[in-house]
Amino acid sequence: MSERVKVLCADGFSKAGLEILSYYENISVSVYDKMSRDELIKKIPEYDVLIVRSATKVDKEVIDSGKKLKIIARAGVGLDTIDVNYATQKGIVVINSPTGNVVSTAEHTIALLFSIARKIPFAHISTVKGEWDRKSFRGVELYRKKIGIVGLGKIGTEVAKRCLALGIEVLAYDPFVTEERANKLGVKLCSLEEIYRESDFITFHVPLTEQTKNMVTKKEIEMMKPSVRIINCARGGIINEQDLADALNSGRIAGAAIDVFSTEPPVSNPLIGAKNCIVVPHLGASTEEAQENVSIEIAESIVKFFKDEVIINAVNMPSISLQKYKDLKAFIDMGEIVGKISAQLSDGGVLQLVVSYSGHIVEDPVQIVTRAVAKGFMEKIVGENTVNFVNSLLYLESHGIRLVETKEDESFSVFSNLVKVSLITKTKKIEIWYTVYPNNDAKIVRIDNYYLELDPTENMLFVRNYDKPGVVGFLGMVLGDSGINIGEMKVTRAKRGDKALTIITLDSEPSKEIISKISSNPDIIEVRKVTV
């Protein structure tokens, strides 16, 4: 670290992190507890690193103003206030601290669990008013009750451990956690419907995605016990707030404790003032320890970058030297795409992720390519803002998925290099091969037993169909009538008269109605919408 590095902390920074940075004489740090936007834009041109929390928005204007910026660091997990794509275009590494607040959020969940079970906040308000109304605040015990945990990732796992210690029976829903993993934790894997019907308490620990948005509406609430109490310390929008408020005000359910909202701060939110509803201002990571852990993670990442030229905890770059990253970029990018496709072709319950290499790539540090595959796979499970190149393998482990990386001697192969990605579940195996041609053009060349040459696009349909006349025409007709333009249609079969695989790249995303219409054809075995 020869050149002086200037670091700007725009939203404060914990003493623990500052001590790490101050140890290196070539790093200077300026700390502001709060900066106006105009002040940030004025000062940022002289800094190499910008550290922010959720209060500061780092958009295109701020990034363009940071002419010397090499790192934008989020002292936390969420990246919704940072334009990561634009920072990547500008060659700026964006890092976050993905593990610093796990314990803090798990403990906050338990705190809300006790609070809603014993009506503590309501009793406190009543007592402060000078009332002594013990009958109105009769609660329920947690012991021997059932709690449903939706999402058994890092935070969900920590919540499960604490609930088990309290003598609570834990039911869990997570389609990508294996029975073996669940048994080791001592929890019972269930369907969402079982969670809703059987639980006395339900807590959510999933990212906000297309699949999890409004995953609890009036329909799901109608499945629940009248005595159920709901907790959300994950993300606003997972639960339909109006439907939950209606259920609380009508007495359909017993209570809720909400830490996160679809819009923050919540303005005219129906849960504010709803009956038997505890609301707090997104306090999941608001502990001294969590803030210290976050600052330590960020400080160590910055030191590694400038001292060792190694990137860690990056959300838009792998942990590798910049030159080697450039050499392997085509392998890394396609590996991430293949991981995403594999996750969407699986039905959960993945036991193993196998990544095999052959050809000249075996001489390179392929671990970063493996991490790219794992990152793409886990992003479709736990959310894009959570997984990066550093923690992707840890997320595999936390979901009980065994990673196998091998190098093969296949000198007879027609490809100068080949990467084989396999997902193994209890019921099936999904295998995708890809190669990178000498011009750095990456292509998928095999899916299961079907050979092809595919350049994946953002929106695709994977159709398994009987090899009969009329299927291709039917697919084209349905998509054409719906106004969706086809980029390419790849039709391949293992042998004539057998089942075929048809992959269609699309210019726009197909609706559920289109998928349903395609599925209604008796010659269509299966159709999946795949996005990358």
Secondary structure, DSSP 8 states (H G I E B T S, - for coil): --S-EEEEETT---HHHHHHHHTSTTEEEEE-S---HHHHHHHGGG-SEEEE-TTS-B-HHHHHH-TT--EEEESSS--TTB-HHHHHHTT-EEEE-SSTTHHHHHHHHHHHHHHHHHTHHHHHHHHHTT---SGGG-----TT-EEEEE--SHHHHHHHHHHHHTT-EEEEE-TTS-HHHHHHHT-EE--HHHHHHH-SEEEE-----TTTTT-B-HHHHTTS-TT-EEEE-S-TTSB-HHHHHHHHHHTSSSEEEE---SSSS-SS-TTTT-TTEEE-SS-TT-SHHHHHHHHHHHHHHHHIIIII----SBSSS-SS-HHHHHHHHHHHHHHHHHHHHHHHHS-S-EEEEEEEEEEGGGGS-THHHHHHHHHHHHHHHH-TTT--TTTHHHHHHHTT-EEEEEEE--TT-SSSEEEEEEEEESS-EEEEEEEE-TTS-EEEEEETTEEEEE---SEEEEEEEES-TTHHHHHHHHHHHTT--EEEEEEEESSTTSEEEEEEEESS---HHHHHHHHTSTTEEEEEEEE-
